[in-house]
Amino acid sequence: MNNNCLYHQLRRVQKKRDKLIDDLKAEKLERELDHFFHKENTSYLKKIIIFQYVGMTVFAISFIPKLLGYY
């Protein structure tokens, strides 16, 4: 086997290894997120969502008249 063939085999193995590592990281992150959301932090999450909704509404109310040229 020449060096070129060995190099390509090594690259394939490294890509597979990197993919497995990424999959494991994603699985770990998913477990942590599940743990976070199943704890008593759902009220905290609801507060964040409500705050974002109110913020977007206030922004829209203040921006739409400006967009339409009322002031």
C-alpha positions in Angstrom: 0.0 0.0 0.0 1.3 3.4 -0.8 1.2 6.4 1.4 -1.7 8.1 -0.5 -4.0 5.1 0.1 -3.0 5.0 3.8 -3.6 8.7 4.1 -7.2 8.4 2.7 -7.9 5.5 5.0 -6.7 7.6 7.9 -8.9 10.5 6.8 -12.0 8.3 6.6 -11.3 6.9 10.1 -10.8 10.4 11.4 -14.1 11.6 9.9 -15.9 8.7 11.4 -14.3 9.4 14.8 -15.3 13.1 14.5 -18.8 12.2 13.6 -19.1 9.8 16.6 -17.7 12.5 18.9 -20.2 15.0 17.6 -23.1 12.5 18.0 -22.0 11.9 21.6 -21.8 15.6 22.3 -25.2 16.2 20.8 -26.7 13.3 22.9 -25.1 14.7 26.1 -26.5 18.2 25.3 -29.9 16.7 24.6 -29.9 14.9 28.0 -28.9 18.1 29.8 -31.7 20.0 28.1 -34.2 17.3 29.0 -33.0 17.4 32.6 -33.3 21.3 32.6 -36.8 21.3 31.2 -38.1 18.6 33.4 -37.0 20.3 36.5 -39.0 23.0 38.1 -37.6 25.6 35.7 -40.7 25.5 33.5 -42.1 28.6 35.2 -38.8 30.3 34.4 -39.1 29.3 30.8 -42.7 30.6 30.6 -41.5 33.9 32.0 -38.8 34.2 29.3 -41.4 33.4 26.6 -43.9 35.9 28.0 -41.2 38.6 28.3 -40.1 38.0 24.7 -43.7 38.1 23.4 -44.4 41.4 25.3 -41.1 42.8 24.0 -41.9 41.9 20.4 -45.4 43.4 20.8 -44.2 46.7 22.2 -41.6 46.9 19.4 -44.2 46.2 16.8 -46.6 48.8 18.2 -43.9 51.4 18.3 -42.3 50.5 14.9 -45.3 50.0 12.6 -46.6 53.7 12.7 -43.0 54.8 12.0 -42.9 52.3 9.1 -46.2 53.6 7.7 -45.0 57.2 8.0 -47.2 58.5 10.7 -44.3 60.1 12.6 
